Amino acid sequence: MVLRLSQKEQSRLCFVISALLALGAAQPVKAQKAADNNIVVLIDQASIVRLERTAAEIVIGNPSIADVSVQSGKVLIVTGKSFGETNLIVIDADGKVIVNRQLIVQEPRTGFVTMYRGLGRQTLHCAPYCTPQLAIGDTMDIFGSVSSEIKTKQSIGQTSAEGEKQQ
């Protein structure tokens, strides 16, 4: 089931969302270190983790939740892939632990609207116009449709980067 909104429904929805955002009803959540020393990052966002010493090995407990890339021996980039909790362990060349922290990946809370129709759910990103967003938990038809569009777009970009013509 794909949710189709009339122009009038889209206008109303955008007006309500704009009003809520203007009133500050939705507070932005940024990648941050929580008070209890957890690393908190948003899905599809990156956060910088600076290390005291150069990393030799890096372990993510569940790589489907987050990914880490090394910018230099002392700077890591943590990217949220799916909401959930896992852990990050960083070890130096002597086998000593540099970092052993919980890694929490959250969904963004700003500019997103979740619409329910019966048992169906669809997530939209409204800034300022509402467009479908790939979100875990949306109805399978909607999730599959948005996912397919994203894969097609990525394929076109990849093909263009490789210098091949699209048919």
Backbone as JSON, one array per atom type, in Angstrom:
{
  "sequence": "MVLRLSQKEQSRLCFVISALLALGAAQPVKAQKAADNNIVVLIDQASIVRLERTAAEIVIGNPSIADVSVQSGKVLIVTGKSFGETNLIVIDADGKVIVNRQLIVQEPRTGFVTMYRGLGRQTLHCAPYCTPQLAIGDTMDIFGSVSSEIKTKQSIGQTSAEGEKQQ",
  "N": [[0.85, -1.17, 0.0], [0.73, 2.06, -1.0], [0.89, 5.26, 0.2], [-0.92, 7.93, -0.86], [-1.13, 11.36, -1.03], [-3.41, 14.0, -1.41], [-3.1, 17.19, -3.07], [-4.18, 19.13, -1.42], [-4.18, 17.82, 1.08], [-1.41, 17.5, 1.43], [-0.63, 20.18, 1.58], [-1.94, 21.0, 3.94], [-0.69, 19.29, 5.79], [2.01, 20.11, 5.6], [1.7, 22.75, 6.53], [0.9, 22.32, 9.21], [3.14, 20.96, 10.21], [5.16, 22.88, 9.79], [4.25, 24.86, 11.53], [4.47, 23.55, 14.03], [7.25, 23.11, 14.11], [8.13, 25.75, 14.08], [7.2, 26.59, 16.53], [8.85, 25.26, 18.15], [8.34, 22.67, 18.93], [9.55, 20.36, 18.14], [12.61, 19.31, 19.05], [16.0, 19.55, 18.06], [18.19, 16.75, 17.76], [21.48, 16.07, 18.28], [24.56, 14.51, 17.28], [26.28, 13.29, 20.01], [28.13, 13.03, 23.1], [26.9, 11.21, 25.66], [26.09, 11.88, 29.13], [26.84, 9.67, 30.59], [29.02, 8.73, 29.24], [28.47, 7.37, 26.89], [28.5, 6.91, 23.34], [26.62, 8.74, 21.18], [24.83, 8.78, 18.21], [23.13, 9.83, 15.22], [20.95, 8.05, 12.95], [22.2, 7.58, 9.7], [23.96, 9.67, 9.98], [27.1, 11.16, 10.9], [29.67, 11.03, 13.41], [32.42, 12.4, 15.16], [35.09, 10.77, 16.77], [37.64, 11.27, 18.93], [40.84, 10.02, 19.7], [43.14, 9.14, 22.38], [45.47, 7.79, 21.86], [47.12, 6.19, 19.04], [45.11, 4.09, 17.04], [45.1, 0.56, 16.63], [43.48, -1.64, 16.26], [40.0, -1.92, 15.63], [36.79, -2.52, 16.82], [33.41, -3.12, 16.22], [30.59, -4.01, 17.9], [28.06, -4.78, 16.7], [27.93, -4.59, 13.46], [25.79, -3.95, 11.8], [24.44, -1.92, 12.96], [26.13, 0.3, 13.33], [28.95, 1.93, 11.75], [32.48, 2.3, 11.42], [35.04, 4.44, 10.39], [38.49, 5.11, 9.81], [40.07, 8.14, 10.06], [42.5, 9.22, 10.67], [45.18, 7.92, 12.61], [44.32, 8.68, 15.12], [41.76, 9.68, 14.91], [38.44, 8.83, 14.58], [35.58, 8.14, 12.54], [32.31, 7.73, 13.22], [29.47, 6.23, 11.96], [25.98, 6.17, 11.96], [23.93, 3.44, 11.19], [21.6, 1.94, 11.58], [18.89, 2.04, 13.92], [19.59, 1.4, 17.36], [21.57, -0.31, 19.89], [25.02, -0.89, 20.44], [28.49, -1.78, 20.83], [31.69, -0.1, 20.97], [34.99, -0.84, 20.56], [38.34, 0.01, 20.88], [41.67, -0.67, 20.25], [45.13, -0.32, 21.0], [48.48, -0.59, 19.49], [49.94, -2.02, 21.37], [48.13, -3.7, 22.47], [46.51, -2.63, 24.39], [43.49, -1.33, 25.71], [41.96, 1.44, 24.32], [39.5, 2.67, 23.94], [36.35, 1.68, 25.16], [33.26, 1.65, 24.81], [29.69, 2.15, 25.02], [27.65, 2.35, 22.14], [25.2, 4.24, 20.81], [22.63, 4.41, 18.51], [20.35, 6.6, 17.2], [17.12, 7.6, 15.9], [16.56, 10.52, 13.88], [14.91, 13.46, 15.15], [13.91, 15.77, 14.16], [12.02, 17.49, 11.77], [10.79, 15.24, 10.73], [7.91, 13.33, 10.02], [5.54, 11.01, 11.04], [3.05, 9.18, 9.59], [-0.04, 7.61, 10.15], [-2.32, 5.3, 8.86], [-4.9, 3.44, 9.49], [-3.52, 0.34, 9.95], [-1.29, 0.94, 8.56], [1.85, 2.61, 8.07], [3.77, 5.49, 7.36], [6.72, 7.34, 6.83], [7.67, 10.7, 6.56], [9.83, 13.28, 5.39], [9.91, 16.58, 6.1], [10.82, 19.53, 4.91], [11.08, 22.24, 3.32], [9.0, 20.96, 2.05], [7.11, 17.93, 1.99], [8.5, 14.75, 1.65], [8.73, 11.25, 0.85], [10.45, 9.12, 3.15], [12.99, 6.75, 3.8], [12.41, 4.58, 6.29], [12.88, 2.51, 9.04], [10.39, 0.33, 10.11], [8.24, 1.36, 8.76], [5.35, 0.62, 6.69], [5.58, -2.36, 4.77], [5.13, -2.22, 1.94], [5.44, 0.51, 1.4], [8.02, 0.97, 2.43], [9.48, -0.79, 0.78], [9.0, 0.36, -1.75], [10.15, 2.97, -1.52], [12.76, 2.2, -0.9], [13.48, 0.85, -3.27], [13.46, 3.0, -5.08], [15.58, 4.51, -4.06], [17.74, 2.73, -4.43], [17.76, 2.6, -7.22], [18.4, 5.26, -7.85], [20.98, 5.39, -6.68], [22.3, 3.54, -8.26], [22.24, 4.78, -10.76], [23.86, 6.99, -10.18], [26.28, 5.66, -9.55], [26.85, 4.4, -11.98], [27.17, 6.65, -13.58], [29.43, 7.75, -12.36], [31.28, 5.88, -13.08], [31.5, 6.36, -15.72], [29.81, 5.28, -17.65], [27.06, 5.07, -19.96], [23.61, 5.66, -19.26], [20.75, 3.67, -20.0]],
  "CA": [[0.0, 0.0, 0.0], [1.46, 3.32, -1.09], [0.04, 6.35, 0.68], [-0.95, 9.07, -1.76], [-1.79, 12.52, -0.44], [-3.86, 15.01, -2.36], [-2.39, 18.47, -2.92], [-4.77, 19.79, -0.26], [-3.67, 17.13, 2.28], [0.0, 17.84, 1.55], [-0.55, 21.57, 2.05], [-2.33, 21.01, 5.36], [0.36, 18.62, 6.55], [3.17, 21.0, 5.64], [1.37, 23.88, 7.39], [0.93, 21.86, 10.61], [4.53, 20.66, 10.55], [5.87, 24.16, 9.88], [3.81, 25.53, 12.77], [5.07, 22.84, 15.16], [8.68, 23.39, 14.12], [8.3, 27.16, 14.45], [6.94, 26.71, 17.97], [9.89, 24.55, 18.89], [7.82, 21.42, 19.45], [10.52, 19.3, 17.83], [13.94, 19.78, 19.39], [17.0, 18.79, 17.33], [19.07, 15.86, 18.49], [22.76, 16.07, 17.58], [25.51, 13.5, 17.74], [26.85, 13.81, 21.24], [28.54, 12.08, 24.12], [25.98, 11.3, 26.78], [26.75, 12.09, 30.41], [27.41, 8.41, 31.08], [30.13, 8.4, 28.38], [28.06, 6.65, 25.68], [28.6, 7.64, 22.08], [25.29, 8.81, 20.61], [24.86, 9.3, 16.84], [21.86, 9.64, 14.52], [20.96, 7.22, 11.75], [22.66, 8.26, 8.5], [24.79, 10.81, 10.35], [28.43, 10.77, 11.36], [30.19, 11.7, 14.59], [33.88, 12.25, 15.3], [35.61, 10.29, 18.05], [39.08, 11.51, 19.0], [41.52, 9.05, 20.57], [44.35, 9.58, 23.06], [46.61, 7.13, 21.21], [46.83, 5.67, 17.71], [44.37, 2.83, 17.04], [45.62, -0.55, 15.83], [42.31, -2.46, 15.95], [38.71, -1.33, 15.97], [35.73, -3.52, 16.8], [32.02, -2.7, 16.45], [29.86, -5.21, 18.3], [27.07, -5.13, 15.69], [28.18, -3.71, 12.33], [24.57, -3.53, 11.11], [23.94, -0.73, 13.66], [27.04, 1.43, 13.1], [30.18, 1.67, 11.01], [33.57, 3.19, 11.82], [36.16, 4.58, 9.46], [39.62, 5.77, 10.44], [40.54, 9.29, 9.3], [43.92, 9.18, 10.98], [45.3, 6.97, 13.7], [43.69, 9.17, 16.34], [40.43, 10.22, 14.64], [37.5, 7.88, 14.01], [34.28, 8.64, 12.14], [31.28, 6.73, 13.51], [28.26, 6.5, 11.18], [24.81, 5.38, 12.36], [23.32, 2.73, 10.06], [20.27, 1.49, 11.98], [18.76, 2.36, 15.33], [19.9, 0.34, 18.3], [22.77, -0.14, 20.72], [26.1, -1.84, 20.29], [29.63, -1.22, 21.53], [32.88, 0.25, 20.21], [36.24, -1.15, 21.26], [39.52, 0.42, 20.13], [42.87, -1.22, 20.9], [46.37, 0.21, 20.42], [49.45, -1.58, 19.0], [50.4, -2.83, 22.5], [47.02, -4.52, 22.95], [45.8, -1.94, 25.47], [42.21, -0.76, 25.31], [41.89, 2.91, 24.3], [38.07, 2.99, 24.09], [35.4, 0.58, 25.31], [32.07, 2.42, 25.15], [28.43, 1.85, 24.36], [27.37, 3.17, 20.97], [23.74, 4.3, 20.67], [22.21, 5.04, 17.27], [18.96, 7.03, 17.34], [16.5, 8.23, 14.74], [16.44, 11.97, 14.01], [13.61, 13.88, 15.66], [13.56, 17.07, 13.59], [11.59, 17.52, 10.38], [10.19, 13.98, 10.32], [6.52, 13.12, 10.4], [5.07, 9.66, 10.82], [1.6, 9.17, 9.36], [-0.68, 6.31, 10.31], [-3.65, 5.09, 8.27], [-5.19, 2.07, 9.91], [-2.29, -0.31, 10.41], [-0.19, 1.39, 7.71], [2.68, 3.69, 8.59], [4.71, 6.07, 6.41], [7.52, 8.43, 7.38], [7.97, 11.76, 5.61], [10.73, 14.33, 5.84], [9.27, 17.82, 5.67], [11.73, 20.65, 5.09], [9.73, 22.56, 3.78], [8.01, 20.09, 1.41], [7.15, 16.56, 2.51], [8.88, 13.69, 0.72], [8.87, 9.96, 1.54], [11.76, 8.85, 3.74], [13.2, 5.35, 4.13], [12.44, 4.49, 7.76], [12.59, 1.19, 9.6], [9.1, 0.31, 10.8], [7.17, 1.74, 7.83], [4.66, -0.48, 6.03], [6.48, -3.02, 3.82], [4.93, -1.7, 0.58], [6.03, 1.85, 1.35], [9.46, 0.8, 2.64], [10.02, -1.4, -0.43], [8.92, 1.33, -2.84], [11.17, 4.01, -1.29], [14.05, 1.52, -1.0], [13.72, 0.61, -4.68], [13.8, 4.28, -5.7], [16.92, 4.88, -3.59], [18.7, 1.85, -5.11], [17.83, 3.03, -8.62], [19.15, 6.52, -7.88], [22.38, 5.09, -6.4], [22.82, 2.83, -9.42], [22.48, 5.8, -11.78], [25.05, 7.73, -9.74], [27.46, 4.8, -9.67], [27.12, 4.24, -13.4], [27.7, 7.93, -14.06], [30.78, 7.9, -11.83], [32.15, 4.97, -13.81], [31.6, 6.86, -17.09], [28.96, 4.54, -18.57], [25.79, 5.73, -20.27], [22.36, 5.05, -18.81], [19.85, 3.32, -21.1]],
  "C": [[0.89, 1.24, 0.0], [0.49, 4.43, -0.72], [0.18, 7.53, -0.27], [-1.73, 10.2, -1.1], [-2.22, 13.47, -1.55], [-3.06, 16.28, -2.11], [-2.88, 19.2, -1.67], [-4.25, 19.17, 1.04], [-2.2, 17.45, 2.51], [0.17, 19.25, 2.08], [-0.88, 21.68, 3.52], [-1.22, 20.42, 6.23], [1.59, 19.51, 6.68], [2.93, 22.2, 6.55], [1.47, 23.48, 8.86], [2.36, 21.6, 11.05], [5.33, 21.95, 10.71], [5.52, 24.89, 11.17], [4.45, 24.87, 13.99], [6.57, 23.13, 15.26], [8.96, 24.83, 14.54], [8.09, 27.38, 15.94], [7.97, 25.98, 18.81], [9.41, 23.24, 19.49], [8.77, 20.26, 19.2], [11.92, 19.85, 18.08], [14.98, 18.94, 18.64], [17.84, 17.92, 18.27], [20.35, 15.78, 17.68], [23.62, 14.94, 18.12], [26.23, 14.07, 18.96], [27.36, 12.68, 22.11], [27.57, 12.27, 25.27], [26.77, 11.43, 28.07], [27.41, 10.82, 30.92], [28.49, 7.87, 30.13], [29.77, 7.51, 27.19], [28.33, 7.53, 24.48], [27.21, 7.58, 21.46], [25.39, 9.45, 19.24], [23.5, 9.01, 16.2], [22.03, 8.71, 13.33], [21.34, 8.1, 10.57], [23.44, 9.54, 8.78], [26.13, 10.29, 10.86], [28.82, 11.61, 12.58], [31.68, 11.42, 14.68], [34.21, 11.76, 16.7], [37.13, 10.46, 18.01], [39.69, 10.57, 20.04], [42.77, 9.66, 21.2], [45.6, 9.04, 22.38], [46.16, 6.59, 19.85], [46.18, 4.28, 17.82], [45.06, 1.8, 16.16], [44.48, -1.46, 15.39], [41.06, -1.78, 16.43], [37.64, -2.4, 15.81], [34.4, -2.84, 17.08], [31.26, -3.98, 16.76], [28.86, -5.69, 17.26], [27.22, -4.17, 14.52], [26.93, -3.32, 11.54], [23.98, -2.27, 11.75], [24.82, 0.48, 13.36], [28.28, 0.96, 12.34], [31.22, 2.68, 11.48], [34.6, 3.23, 10.7], [37.25, 5.38, 10.17], [40.08, 6.91, 9.54], [42.04, 9.45, 9.48], [44.01, 8.21, 12.15], [44.56, 7.37, 14.96], [42.31, 9.76, 16.13], [39.58, 9.15, 13.95], [36.22, 8.61, 13.61], [33.28, 7.5, 12.34], [30.02, 7.14, 12.76], [27.14, 5.57, 11.64], [24.15, 4.76, 11.15], [21.88, 2.32, 10.35], [20.12, 1.76, 13.46], [19.03, 1.14, 16.2], [21.12, 0.67, 19.12], [23.76, -1.24, 20.42], [27.29, -1.28, 21.08], [30.78, -0.97, 20.56], [34.08, -0.04, 21.09], [37.39, -0.76, 20.34], [40.74, 0.0, 20.93], [44.1, -0.64, 20.22], [47.31, -0.93, 20.02], [49.99, -2.48, 20.11], [49.31, -3.72, 23.07], [46.24, -3.89, 24.09], [44.54, -1.28, 24.92], [42.26, 0.76, 25.42], [40.46, 3.35, 24.59], [37.3, 1.69, 24.23], [34.1, 1.22, 25.77], [30.83, 1.89, 24.43], [28.22, 2.84, 23.22], [25.87, 3.09, 20.72], [23.4, 5.05, 19.39], [20.71, 5.32, 17.39], [18.45, 7.58, 16.01], [16.45, 9.74, 14.96], [15.03, 12.34, 14.46], [13.14, 15.2, 15.05], [13.16, 16.92, 12.14], [10.94, 16.25, 9.89], [8.77, 13.88, 10.86], [6.18, 11.67, 10.1], [3.56, 9.69, 10.71], [1.09, 7.74, 9.49], [-2.04, 6.34, 9.63], [-4.0, 3.65, 8.55], [-3.93, 1.47, 10.49], [-1.07, 0.15, 9.62], [0.55, 2.57, 8.33], [3.61, 4.16, 7.48], [5.41, 7.24, 7.08], [7.85, 9.42, 6.26], [8.98, 12.71, 6.23], [10.19, 15.62, 5.25], [10.17, 19.01, 5.96], [11.91, 21.42, 3.79], [8.67, 21.67, 3.15], [8.2, 18.67, 1.9], [7.47, 15.56, 1.4], [9.04, 12.39, 1.49], [10.3, 9.73, 1.99], [11.85, 7.36, 4.03], [13.35, 5.25, 5.65], [12.06, 3.08, 8.19], [11.29, 1.27, 10.37], [7.94, 0.76, 9.92], [6.57, 0.48, 7.2], [5.56, -1.03, 4.92], [6.35, -2.47, 2.41], [5.62, -0.35, 0.43], [7.55, 1.75, 1.47], [10.1, 0.24, 1.37], [10.05, -0.44, -1.6], [10.01, 2.39, -2.71], [12.57, 3.41, -1.44], [14.44, 1.29, -2.45], [14.13, 1.9, -5.4], [15.22, 4.72, -5.31], [17.98, 4.05, -4.3], [18.86, 2.25, -6.57], [18.65, 4.31, -8.74], [20.64, 6.27, -7.65], [23.03, 4.4, -7.58], [23.13, 3.81, -10.55], [23.73, 6.6, -11.43], [26.32, 6.94, -9.91], [27.85, 4.63, -11.13], [27.71, 5.51, -13.98], [29.14, 8.14, -13.6], [31.78, 7.02, -12.57], [32.27, 5.35, -15.28], [30.78, 6.08, -18.1], [27.67, 5.3, -18.8], [24.62, 4.94, -19.73], [21.5, 4.75, -20.02], [18.49, 3.91, -20.87]]
}
